[in-house]
């Protein structure tokens, strides 16, 4: 026996209302995601403008950069010049790639004239030249002056997808400044500058490490993401409007 049309219509109304409700919830989520990407776009544009301004400014003395770090805890990409002596035996090796080759960025403690240390990213060495004994020409002795970019320390591991640092093998997958320093064989009680320095591209003897490896061109795809989320929201809105108009046409 066929059901009465009124009974079928009565059952379809709650289902339609549920679908419309879910559609509205999804619409709000899509609009929220689009708006979040717009906010991220403004943040990224401000960040890129700050980086561009800093990287094109004259290098500062270490003391001036330290004052800025104490005030704002942000000196990323600020040019700085330091003078000191490298403690090459304390090299820490950060797994990296450069121009398609895998290898390591060499972080070496630089002993400053006031007795403190700063970890300097001297640059990239290929994987099979991790051992300093195989690139002794680049292990410069005596007092050196390094110009580069100050880099903020990381407060924590940036992603759960990264492997844990293998301190025993001196392989770091994220830049844990405190552990790097603690495992570098620094003198007991040694004071440490609270940020890194990435050395510029000034060539080292023998060509290694290759300096100037700081990545400055950060990707900025937030506009495309915002357009995608807003586009999906618009398409969903069109479907919902058609759905709302359908019963009126049937009447």
PyMOL commands that set and color helices and strands:
alter all, ss='L'
color gray80, all
select helices_A, chain A and resi 5-55+62-72+127-129+132-138+177-182+205-207+222-250
alter helices_A, ss='H'
color red, helices_A
select strands_A, chain A and resi 60-61+78-98+101-112+117-126+143-151+196-199
alter strands_A, ss='S'
color yellow, strands_A
deselect
rebuild
show_as cartoon
